[in-house]
Amino acid sequence: MSRTNKIRAIIHSKRQQQNKQTAPIPYSFRQFLYLPRPLPPSTKKKMLQSLLHQTPINASTIPTTTTTTSSSSMNPKRHRPSSSHSPSSSTDDNNNPNKRRPTTTTTKDPIPSITPAESSALHLLGLLLQCAESVAKDRLTEASDLLPLLYDLSSPFGHSSIERVSAYFAHALHSRVLTSHLSSYSPLPPNLKTIFSAIQSYNSISPLVKFSHFTANQAIFEALEHEPRIHIIDLDIMQGLQWPGLFHILSSKPSMVESIRVTGIGSSAELLDATGRTLSGFASALGLPLEYTPLVGKIGGSDAGPALLCAAEESERRGEAVVVHWMHHCIYDVTGSDVATLRVLEAMKPRLITVVEQDMSHAGSFLGRFIEALHYYSALFDALGEGVGAEAGSEERHRVERELFGREIRNIVAVGGPKRTGEVKVERWGDELGRIGFEMVSLGGSPAAQAKLLLGMYPGEGYTMVEEGGRLKIGWKDLSLLTASAWRPRSHF
C-alpha cells in the first residue's frame, strides 16, 4: 500500500482514544459516521470511496454470509422428526453418524483491518457531510455545534491531505453559517500581491498552471502563424506568466511579426502596470515590438466591457488578428455578470478564444456543490502533497493551499450559488461559447503533444491527460481537474 493509502492524521488524544475503541469496520455507515439523519447510503458510499479511493469501500469489505453443507459437524443441529418417520427411526438416524443429514452452517469472511488514522479520517469526512447537510436544511444551530469537532480533528498544517482539506472546508462552513445569519454574501476581498505570489509557487510545484499555458500558447500560435499583426486580450492577466513563452515561439517564426499588442484586464492598476513592464522587457530582449494596454475592471462590467469592444474595433481598423485567452478560477470574480460577459465575447468576434476551466460544477443545490467541491479539492490536495512530499517544500505547499485552494473553497461554500446571489451563472464556458456562435478548434496534435511532454517532467503516475472531443483534460488519477478548449466564430471560414 502506497504512502497516500495510509492517512496519517494526528488528532486530539481523547478523540484518538475513542476511535481506537471503535469497531475496525462497521456494519453500516450510519453506525460509523455518527449521522443521525444520514445521506442515502449509495451517495455516502460513493463519496467516501472517491475521497479515500486508495482504500476502496465496497462489498468485498463488508462481512458476508455464505451457506455451506457438511457431512459431519462438531455440533450438529437437532432436526424435528417428520411425520413419515417414527420417533424410534429418527433417534436411530441421529445416533448413527453415517446417516446424519447435511447441516447448514454460516461462516463470515474475515474483517479487513483498518488503522486508527484511517478510522479518524472516515469519521472526519462523516462529520463534514453531517455539517453540510445541516446547513443545507437551514439547521444552523446544529451545524454550529459540529464545528468545534471539525476544528479539533483537522488542521491546515496536518500531515495528511484529508486533514488539511477538511480544515479549509470546516472554515468555509463556519463562514457559511455566519453569512446566513447576517444575510451578507460578499466574497472574501483578495490580496492580489499575496495571491500572485502563491500562483508563482503553484506554477513551480504543479503542472496544472503550465498545462494551461502550454496548450493555449500552442493553439494561439497555430491560429496566428501567418499573421504579421497580433492583438492578445487576456481576460485575467495577473502577472502575465504565460506570455513570455508565446513571445519565444513568435520570435522564431519565419515571417516577421510587425506588431504585438497585449491588453490585460485586472483589478489593480499598480499590478497591471508592473505586469506591463515585465512583458515589455521580455519582448524587447527578443526583438519583438510590444504595445501593452492595461484595463482595470471586470469583463462583464460597465467599465471593462465597453473598453474591450472598442479595443476589438480598433484592431479591425489596424488589421490585427485578435485572440482572447481566459484561465478560469474561483479565487476572485473577474466577470461581474456572466450574461454580460457572454455578450462581450460574442460581439468581439475574435479569431480565437482559448479557455481553461475547472471541471467542477457551481450550479445546483448547496449539498450537491459541497460534495462535488470536496471531491475536487481532495484530489488537488492529494496531488500537491504527493508531488511536494511530506516535508520538502511544505511551506510552499501550505502557501498554495491557504491562498489559492482555501480561498476558492470559501468562495464556493460560503458565497457561491445562484440561489444566494440571484445571478445566472454559466456552468461550462466552453459549452456556452458553442451556443452563441463559436465552433470548437481541436487541441489534438501539437497542443496534446506539448501537454504529454509536460506531464513527463513530473514523477509518479498520478497525473493523467486525455483528449475528449477536441478538448484536453488533465486530471489526478480518476478525477478530471482542468479542461482546455479553443473556439473560433463559425462565420470565420
Protein Blocks (a to p, Z undefined) as FASTA:
>chain_A
ZZklpccbdcdfklmmmmmmpcfbacbfklmnopabacdfklmmmmmmmmmmmlccdfkl
pccddddddfbdfbdcdddddfkbcfklmmmmmmmmklcccdddddddddddddfklmmm
mmmmmmmmmmmmmmmnopaklmmmmmmmmmmmgcfkbfbfklmmmmmmmmmmmmmmmmmm
nopabdcdddfklmmmmmmmmmmmpcklmmmmmmmmmmmmmmmmmpcbdcdddfblonom
mmmmmmmmmmmpmbacfbdcdddddfbfklmmmmmmmmmmmmmmnopacdddddeddfkl
mklmmmmmmmmmmmmmnopacdddddddfkbccklpaklmmmmmmmnopabdcddddddd
fedjfklmmmmmmmmmmmmmmmmmmmnommnoplmmmmmmmmmmmmmmmmmmmmgojkln
opacdfblmlmmmmnopacddfehjlmmmmmmmmmmpgcjkbccddeehiacddehjacf
bdcdddddfklZZ
